[in-house]
Amino acid sequence: MKKTLLLPLVSFLLVSGGNDAWAQVYRCVAAGGGSPEYINNTKEAQSRNCKLVSGGNVTVVQGTPVSKAPARAAATATSSASRADGNADQRARDGDMRAILEAELKKAEAKLAEQLKEYNNGEPEKQGIEGRNYQRYLDRVAELKDSIARSQSDIAGIKREISRLPAAN
């Protein structure tokens, strides 16, 4: 018996002898009224009383099979075991997230301390051309002030995220 070609997506072109011709696709429905099967084998289609699909391009997308009740019962039986594994996995992810956020917090706090030291209470030391160009000095001071505000906001956000995590065991 020849294997039939099941087509999850049917819309193709056969090239035969240099002439382009569209493939013939047949729709076969089981006697019990199940889901249709699409084949492109003419002999098998005739033996199974399949009907030729016509009327332009044909696209068939194979759906997900419907699960049976016994399969659901088996899934329910194993769900409690998988839930326990899932809880352990979640605790591990939360622990990893806490460690990452605490590392980011330390980095952000170190950056803020460096910026505050450079800012020097609004009077940072003049650098290079800033001695002669006061506007450039004022621009740098304003940038430092904005950068400090952003760092403080970042630190507050990281602390907020850490507070949302479950308490460490």
Secondary structure, DSSP 8 states (H G I E B T S, - for coil): -------SS---EEEETTEEEE--EEEE--TT----EEE--HHHHHHTT-EEE-SS------------HHHHHHHHHHHHHHHHHHHHHHHHHHHHHHHHHHHHHHHHHHHHHHHHHHHTTT-----GGGGT-HHHHHHHHHHHHHHHHHHHHHHHHHHHHHHHS----
